[in-house]
Amino acid sequence: MDGNIEKNTESRRWKSWVWHATPGQMFSGEKREKKIFSKQLPKGIHYIELWADKTPVLHTVTLDLGDYISKRIPTVEDPKWTEDFTDDTDQIILARALFGEVRNTLVPDKARIAIGWVIKNRMKSKGRGYSYYEIITEPSQFSAFNKTDPNRPFVENPLHTGNGADMKAWKHAYDIAGKIIKATFQDPTQRANHYYDDSISTPDWAQDKKPTLHITYINESGSESTIYFYNL
């Protein structure tokens, strides 16, 4: 098991063989045996190999893996993460990203749709990842997923505030995520795969590049904010 031989403690001669025949069986014939092995193995993948010489017959193998505890799958009504984002459906993980990045109701839906398409476009391009999970949780790509980011709690549990406005915004983000996945909303970004907003300095990757789309809105302070999208 896992590369380790199960020793036969009852025989020095056959110490590396759990089952073995004896010379007397030339006259008495074959015999059928049953053995139980108990292992306390850590959670993960394990390997069982069966080695034999001659022609023994293996009749039955029964594996008792203990009590099965079914995993909770996050839903729109109960989105609290399981401490493993791989448990999320595509729609849930994409909704988390939209909610964490642009849940502010002053941000227009066009921006949410465009950001969702940036994620989808990255997934469609070679070498960036093959799932929404891989793209969204790639380190240092979407700030709301950074562990020290103030938006991280809203990603882990969008409803943690108990605020009715947050609940409404979360369900709205979930609805938009589903429509992006199904392509109900078309890509407004011209295949953009990067974006930033002007609350930060222009990133190096955007220097001297022409955006494929920019979206301007009025923020909380009453001034203009702009989100820029690029196909790089």
C-alpha atoms as a printed R data frame, in Angstrom:
    type eleno elety resid chain resno       x       y       z
1   ATOM     1    CA   MET     A     1   0.000   0.000   0.000
2   ATOM     2    CA   ASP     A     2   1.504   3.317  -1.139
3   ATOM     3    CA   GLY     A     3   4.666   1.397  -2.023
4   ATOM     4    CA   ASN     A     4   4.993  -0.323   1.359
5   ATOM     5    CA   ILE     A     5   4.885  -4.125   1.639
6   ATOM     6    CA   GLU     A     6   2.312  -5.525   4.036
7   ATOM     7    CA   LYS     A     7   4.479  -7.865   6.116
8   ATOM     8    CA   ASN     A     8   3.481 -11.346   7.241
9   ATOM     9    CA   THR     A     9   4.274 -11.323  10.947
10  ATOM    10    CA   GLU     A    10   3.498 -15.029  11.350
11  ATOM    11    CA   SER     A    11   6.224 -16.369   9.094
12  ATOM    12    CA   ARG     A    12   9.891 -15.444   8.695
13  ATOM    13    CA   ARG     A    13  10.195 -17.447   5.494
14  ATOM    14    CA   TRP     A    14   7.162 -15.774   3.922
15  ATOM    15    CA   LYS     A    15   7.540 -12.386   5.605
16  ATOM    16    CA   SER     A    16   6.882 -10.486   2.371
17  ATOM    17    CA   TRP     A    17   3.806 -12.533   1.435
18  ATOM    18    CA   VAL     A    18   0.565 -12.052   3.342
19  ATOM    19    CA   TRP     A    19  -0.886 -15.236   1.822
20  ATOM    20    CA   HIS     A    20   1.127 -18.293   0.891
21  ATOM    21    CA   ALA     A    21   0.539 -21.953   0.179
22  ATOM    22    CA   THR     A    22   2.169 -24.834   2.072
23  ATOM    23    CA   PRO     A    23   3.576 -28.136   0.781
24  ATOM    24    CA   GLY     A    24   0.702 -29.995   2.457
25  ATOM    25    CA   GLN     A    25  -1.742 -28.365   0.083
26  ATOM    26    CA   MET     A    26  -0.436 -30.593  -2.681
27  ATOM    27    CA   PHE     A    27  -2.622 -33.232  -1.027
28  ATOM    28    CA   SER     A    28  -5.309 -31.171   0.751
29  ATOM    29    CA   GLY     A    29  -6.008 -28.815  -2.146
30  ATOM    30    CA   GLU     A    30  -6.597 -25.104  -2.251
31  ATOM    31    CA   LYS     A    31  -7.913 -23.131   0.686
32  ATOM    32    CA   ARG     A    32  -9.787 -19.892   0.954
33  ATOM    33    CA   GLU     A    33  -8.633 -17.197   3.378
34  ATOM    34    CA   LYS     A    34  -9.879 -13.837   4.535
35  ATOM    35    CA   LYS     A    35  -7.779 -11.052   5.998
36  ATOM    36    CA   ILE     A    36  -8.649  -7.612   7.335
37  ATOM    37    CA   PHE     A    37  -6.186  -4.734   7.182
38  ATOM    38    CA   SER     A    38  -6.789  -1.558   9.179
39  ATOM    39    CA   LYS     A    39  -4.978   1.635   8.222
40  ATOM    40    CA   GLN     A    40  -5.296   5.176   9.537
41  ATOM    41    CA   LEU     A    41  -4.430   7.016   6.345
42  ATOM    42    CA   PRO     A    42  -4.507  10.782   5.843
43  ATOM    43    CA   LYS     A    43  -6.999  12.295   3.430
44  ATOM    44    CA   GLY     A    44  -5.743  12.083  -0.153
45  ATOM    45    CA   ILE     A    45  -4.950   9.609  -2.908
46  ATOM    46    CA   HIS     A    46  -3.573   6.201  -1.952
47  ATOM    47    CA   TYR     A    47  -2.507   3.195  -4.005
48  ATOM    48    CA   ILE     A    48  -3.074  -0.507  -3.412
49  ATOM    49    CA   GLU     A    49  -1.001  -2.979  -5.433
50  ATOM    50    CA   LEU     A    50  -1.536  -6.742  -5.388
51  ATOM    51    CA   TRP     A    51   1.478  -8.874  -6.302
52  ATOM    52    CA   ALA     A    52   1.191 -12.613  -6.819
53  ATOM    53    CA   ASP     A    53   3.096 -15.584  -8.191
54  ATOM    54    CA   LYS     A    54   1.507 -18.717  -9.642
55  ATOM    55    CA   THR     A    55  -2.282 -18.401  -9.981
56  ATOM    56    CA   PRO     A    56  -4.114 -17.425  -6.799
57  ATOM    57    CA   VAL     A    57  -7.709 -16.263  -7.141
58  ATOM    58    CA   LEU     A    58  -8.808 -12.965  -5.602
59  ATOM    59    CA   HIS     A    59 -12.517 -13.271  -4.850
60  ATOM    60    CA   THR     A    60 -13.514 -10.046  -3.112
61  ATOM    61    CA   VAL     A    61 -12.038  -6.713  -2.031
62  ATOM    62    CA   THR     A    62 -14.098  -4.540   0.307
63  ATOM    63    CA   LEU     A    63 -12.985  -1.017   1.189
64  ATOM    64    CA   ASP     A    64 -14.403   0.686   4.264
65  ATOM    65    CA   LEU     A    65 -13.588   4.383   3.874
66  ATOM    66    CA   GLY     A    66 -15.399   5.439   7.023
67  ATOM    67    CA   ASP     A    67 -18.458   7.620   7.323
68  ATOM    68    CA   TYR     A    68 -19.152   9.679   4.220
69  ATOM    69    CA   ILE     A    69 -19.615  13.367   4.900
70  ATOM    70    CA   SER     A    70 -21.116  15.082   1.913
71  ATOM    71    CA   LYS     A    71 -19.651  18.451   0.970
72  ATOM    72    CA   ARG     A    72 -21.792  21.532   1.032
73  ATOM    73    CA   ILE     A    73 -21.929  23.184  -2.363
74  ATOM    74    CA   PRO     A    74 -22.292  26.991  -2.125
75  ATOM    75    CA   THR     A    75 -25.466  28.377  -3.690
76  ATOM    76    CA   VAL     A    76 -26.812  31.839  -4.413
77  ATOM    77    CA   GLU     A    77 -28.924  31.601  -1.240
78  ATOM    78    CA   ASP     A    78 -26.064  30.237   0.870
79  ATOM    79    CA   PRO     A    79 -22.821  31.405  -0.783
80  ATOM    80    CA   LYS     A    80 -20.469  31.153   2.201
81  ATOM    81    CA   TRP     A    81 -17.328  29.468   0.932
82  ATOM    82    CA   THR     A    82 -16.276  26.023   2.150
83  ATOM    83    CA   GLU     A    83 -12.670  27.252   2.531
84  ATOM    84    CA   ASP     A    84 -12.028  25.744  -0.898
85  ATOM    85    CA   PHE     A    85 -13.104  27.708  -3.970
86  ATOM    86    CA   THR     A    86 -12.947  24.532  -6.073
87  ATOM    87    CA   ASP     A    87 -16.288  23.632  -4.479
88  ATOM    88    CA   ASP     A    88 -17.905  26.566  -6.299
89  ATOM    89    CA   THR     A    89 -19.840  26.218  -9.520
90  ATOM    90    CA   ASP     A    90 -18.673  28.410 -12.409
91  ATOM    91    CA   GLN     A    91 -21.542  30.808 -11.816
92  ATOM    92    CA   ILE     A    92 -20.808  31.131  -8.091
93  ATOM    93    CA   ILE     A    93 -17.055  31.783  -8.505
94  ATOM    94    CA   LEU     A    94 -17.667  34.319 -11.286
95  ATOM    95    CA   ALA     A    95 -20.355  36.022  -9.192
96  ATOM    96    CA   ARG     A    96 -17.881  36.222  -6.289
97  ATOM    97    CA   ALA     A    97 -15.412  38.003  -8.558
98  ATOM    98    CA   LEU     A    98 -17.992  40.491  -9.815
99  ATOM    99    CA   PHE     A    99 -19.344  41.116  -6.320
100 ATOM   100    CA   GLY     A   100 -15.893  41.531  -4.810
101 ATOM   101    CA   GLU     A   101 -14.593  43.808  -7.547
102 ATOM   102    CA   VAL     A   102 -17.642  45.941  -8.446
103 ATOM   103    CA   ARG     A   103 -20.552  45.456  -6.038
104 ATOM   104    CA   ASN     A   104 -20.989  49.223  -5.581
105 ATOM   105    CA   THR     A   105 -24.416  50.080  -6.968
106 ATOM   106    CA   LEU     A   106 -23.024  53.271  -8.514
107 ATOM   107    CA   VAL     A   107 -20.993  51.146 -10.922
108 ATOM   108    CA   PRO     A   108 -23.082  50.509 -14.054
109 ATOM   109    CA   ASP     A   109 -23.914  46.975 -15.150
110 ATOM   110    CA   LYS     A   110 -21.962  47.546 -18.345
111 ATOM   111    CA   ALA     A   111 -18.797  47.516 -16.198
112 ATOM   112    CA   ARG     A   112 -19.783  44.271 -14.471
113 ATOM   113    CA   ILE     A   113 -20.492  42.632 -17.805
114 ATOM   114    CA   ALA     A   114 -17.187  43.886 -19.212
115 ATOM   115    CA   ILE     A   115 -15.189  42.615 -16.210
116 ATOM   116    CA   GLY     A   116 -16.926  39.256 -16.452
117 ATOM   117    CA   TRP     A   117 -15.927  39.073 -20.102
118 ATOM   118    CA   VAL     A   118 -12.305  39.891 -19.238
119 ATOM   119    CA   ILE     A   119 -12.326  36.760 -17.071
120 ATOM   120    CA   LYS     A   120 -14.051  34.708 -19.759
121 ATOM   121    CA   ASN     A   121 -11.633  35.962 -22.436
122 ATOM   122    CA   ARG     A   122  -8.666  34.944 -20.295
123 ATOM   123    CA   MET     A   123 -10.145  31.493 -19.938
124 ATOM   124    CA   LYS     A   124 -10.611  31.230 -23.713
125 ATOM   125    CA   SER     A   125  -6.999  32.220 -24.441
126 ATOM   126    CA   LYS     A   126  -4.273  29.585 -24.363
127 ATOM   127    CA   GLY     A   127  -1.981  29.382 -21.370
128 ATOM   128    CA   ARG     A   128  -4.088  31.419 -18.936
129 ATOM   129    CA   GLY     A   129  -6.114  28.597 -17.394
130 ATOM   130    CA   TYR     A   130  -8.919  26.276 -18.325
131 ATOM   131    CA   SER     A   131 -11.618  27.191 -15.825
132 ATOM   132    CA   TYR     A   132 -13.177  30.220 -14.187
133 ATOM   133    CA   TYR     A   133 -11.671  29.011 -10.906
134 ATOM   134    CA   GLU     A   134  -8.117  28.948 -12.294
135 ATOM   135    CA   ILE     A   135  -8.396  32.393 -13.848
136 ATOM   136    CA   ILE     A   136 -10.087  34.095 -10.914
137 ATOM   137    CA   THR     A   137  -7.908  32.652  -8.142
138 ATOM   138    CA   GLU     A   138  -4.603  33.144  -9.958
139 ATOM   139    CA   PRO     A   139  -2.461  35.033  -7.399
140 ATOM   140    CA   SER     A   140  -2.394  38.836  -7.618
141 ATOM   141    CA   GLN     A   141  -4.790  39.041 -10.555
142 ATOM   142    CA   PHE     A   142  -8.130  40.008  -9.022
143 ATOM   143    CA   SER     A   143  -7.496  42.055  -5.911
144 ATOM   144    CA   ALA     A   144 -10.703  41.082  -4.096
145 ATOM   145    CA   PHE     A   145  -9.293  37.551  -3.796
146 ATOM   146    CA   ASN     A   146  -6.051  38.710  -2.161
147 ATOM   147    CA   LYS     A   147  -6.125  37.544   1.456
148 ATOM   148    CA   THR     A   148  -5.232  40.990   2.822
149 ATOM   149    CA   ASP     A   149  -7.672  42.914   0.626
150 ATOM   150    CA   PRO     A   150 -10.566  44.613   2.464
151 ATOM   151    CA   ASN     A   151 -12.955  43.097  -0.079
152 ATOM   152    CA   ARG     A   152 -11.860  39.534   0.710
153 ATOM   153    CA   PRO     A   153 -14.647  38.980   3.325
154 ATOM   154    CA   PHE     A   154 -17.216  39.867   0.642
155 ATOM   155    CA   VAL     A   155 -15.701  37.202  -1.603
156 ATOM   156    CA   GLU     A   156 -15.685  34.530   1.109
157 ATOM   157    CA   ASN     A   157 -19.246  35.246   2.217
158 ATOM   158    CA   PRO     A   158 -21.133  37.823   0.155
159 ATOM   159    CA   LEU     A   159 -23.937  37.903   2.731
160 ATOM   160    CA   HIS     A   160 -21.795  38.236   5.857
161 ATOM   161    CA   THR     A   161 -23.031  41.767   6.638
162 ATOM   162    CA   GLY     A   162 -26.688  40.731   6.740
163 ATOM   163    CA   ASN     A   163 -27.331  43.915   4.787
164 ATOM   164    CA   GLY     A   164 -30.339  43.841   2.463
165 ATOM   165    CA   ALA     A   165 -28.523  45.976  -0.104
166 ATOM   166    CA   ASP     A   166 -25.641  43.488  -0.186
167 ATOM   167    CA   MET     A   167 -28.067  40.597  -0.617
168 ATOM   168    CA   LYS     A   168 -29.705  42.337  -3.568
169 ATOM   169    CA   ALA     A   169 -26.339  43.237  -5.117
170 ATOM   170    CA   TRP     A   170 -25.079  39.656  -4.667
171 ATOM   171    CA   LYS     A   171 -28.088  38.101  -6.381
172 ATOM   172    CA   HIS     A   172 -27.729  40.648  -9.173
173 ATOM   173    CA   ALA     A   173 -24.048  39.729  -9.615
174 ATOM   174    CA   TYR     A   174 -25.018  36.045  -9.692
175 ATOM   175    CA   ASP     A   175 -27.602  36.712 -12.401
176 ATOM   176    CA   ILE     A   176 -25.096  38.644 -14.516
177 ATOM   177    CA   ALA     A   177 -22.486  35.895 -14.056
178 ATOM   178    CA   GLY     A   178 -24.898  33.299 -15.406
179 ATOM   179    CA   LYS     A   179 -25.708  35.406 -18.455
180 ATOM   180    CA   ILE     A   180 -22.011  35.956 -19.191
181 ATOM   181    CA   ILE     A   181 -21.322  32.218 -19.004
182 ATOM   182    CA   LYS     A   182 -24.224  31.490 -21.352
183 ATOM   183    CA   ALA     A   183 -23.215  34.433 -23.594
184 ATOM   184    CA   THR     A   184 -26.646  36.000 -23.178
185 ATOM   185    CA   PHE     A   185 -24.630  39.193 -22.783
186 ATOM   186    CA   GLN     A   186 -22.253  39.712 -25.695
187 ATOM   187    CA   ASP     A   187 -18.654  40.835 -25.163
188 ATOM   188    CA   PRO     A   188 -18.550  44.670 -25.112
189 ATOM   189    CA   THR     A   189 -14.753  44.782 -24.673
190 ATOM   190    CA   GLN     A   190 -13.464  43.583 -28.066
191 ATOM   191    CA   ARG     A   191 -11.875  40.524 -26.428
192 ATOM   192    CA   ALA     A   192 -10.158  42.501 -23.654
193 ATOM   193    CA   ASN     A   193  -8.228  40.436 -21.107
194 ATOM   194    CA   HIS     A   194  -7.013  43.200 -18.762
195 ATOM   195    CA   TYR     A   195  -8.623  46.120 -16.983
196 ATOM   196    CA   TYR     A   196  -7.945  48.683 -14.291
197 ATOM   197    CA   ASP     A   197  -9.728  51.688 -12.848
198 ATOM   198    CA   ASP     A   198  -8.277  55.147 -12.413
199 ATOM   199    CA   SER     A   199  -8.288  54.952  -8.620
200 ATOM   200    CA   ILE     A   200  -4.775  53.520  -9.074
201 ATOM   201    CA   SER     A   201  -1.817  54.681 -11.140
202 ATOM   202    CA   THR     A   202  -1.659  53.403 -14.702
203 ATOM   203    CA   PRO     A   203  -0.060  49.913 -14.563
204 ATOM   204    CA   ASP     A   204   3.088  49.261 -16.593
205 ATOM   205    CA   TRP     A   205   1.198  46.879 -18.872
206 ATOM   206    CA   ALA     A   206  -1.201  49.670 -19.862
207 ATOM   207    CA   GLN     A   207   1.445  52.290 -20.609
208 ATOM   208    CA   ASP     A   208   1.220  53.534 -24.216
209 ATOM   209    CA   LYS     A   209  -1.575  51.040 -24.934
210 ATOM   210    CA   LYS     A   210  -4.945  51.998 -26.378
211 ATOM   211    CA   PRO     A   211  -7.957  50.730 -24.427
212 ATOM   212    CA   THR     A   212 -10.606  48.786 -26.290
213 ATOM   213    CA   LEU     A   213 -13.275  50.187 -23.982
214 ATOM   214    CA   HIS     A   214 -13.588  52.689 -21.162
215 ATOM   215    CA   ILE     A   215 -16.563  53.117 -18.857
216 ATOM   216    CA   THR     A   216 -17.052  56.308 -16.847
217 ATOM   217    CA   TYR     A   217 -19.465  56.743 -13.958
218 ATOM   218    CA   ILE     A   218 -20.053  59.091 -11.008
219 ATOM   219    CA   ASN     A   219 -18.599  57.718  -7.763
220 ATOM   220    CA   GLU     A   220 -19.568  58.301  -4.101
221 ATOM   221    CA   SER     A   221 -17.732  61.615  -3.932
222 ATOM   222    CA   GLY     A   222 -19.611  62.942  -6.936
223 ATOM   223    CA   SER     A   223 -16.597  62.892  -9.231
224 ATOM   224    CA   GLU     A   224 -15.941  60.769 -12.297
225 ATOM   225    CA   SER     A   225 -14.298  57.338 -12.170
226 ATOM   226    CA   THR     A   226 -13.224  55.429 -15.257
227 ATOM   227    CA   ILE     A   227 -12.490  51.751 -15.865
228 ATOM   228    CA   TYR     A   228 -10.204  50.945 -18.808
229 ATOM   229    CA   PHE     A   229 -10.147  47.656 -20.730
230 ATOM   230    CA   TYR     A   230  -7.310  46.296 -22.884
231 ATOM   231    CA   ASN     A   231  -6.701  43.381 -25.212
232 ATOM   232    CA   LEU     A   232  -3.033  42.482 -24.636
